[in-house]
Amino acid sequence: MARAALAHLADLDMARVARMHSKNGAVTSYAGMILKEHQESLQELTKLMREKNIAQPDTFDGETKQDIDRMASLSGAEFDREFITDQVKNQREALGLYESEAQAGQNPRLRSVARESLPLLRRDLQRTEELAARLGA
């Protein structure tokens, strides 16, 4: 859960950077969708973490912070391609984590949340891959 929460926080930061640095309407629209959906998912996850007395992480590791800073230094088409490539990678990782939890998780509530999240995660990955193809990423 902590790993998923950290991934949501990183995606939210990256989406904020995208809204500031991209000039591509499809990318800024996509970033807006990430902000909305990931904030909602993070709220649900945070609620679950509180129920389980699990502390929500509030800082990134050095590598994640460097990735966000690097992305903030880019602009235009270069930013768009890097951002979407990073999103595809992150979403594939997230989908793998949730699929693993949905299949083999020990906690029935967490397993259920993971199962319920899978359709949204799959849809988002498909959207992101389609946008990546359009951008040549």
Sequence and secondary structure as in RCSB ss.txt:
>XXXX:A:sequence
MARAALAHLADLDMARVARMHSKNGAVTSYAGMILKEHQESLQELTKLMREKNIAQPDTFDGETKQDIDRMASLS
GAEFDREFITDQVKNQREALGLYESEAQAGQNPRLRSVARESLPLLRRDLQRTEELAARLGA
>XXXX:A:secstr
 HHHHHHHHHHHHHHHHHHHH   HHHHHHHHHHHHHHHHHHHHHHHHHHHTT     S  HHHHHHHHHHHT  
HHHHHHHHHHHHHHHHHHHHHHHHHHHHH SSHHHHHHHHHHHHHHHHHHHHHHHHHHHHT 
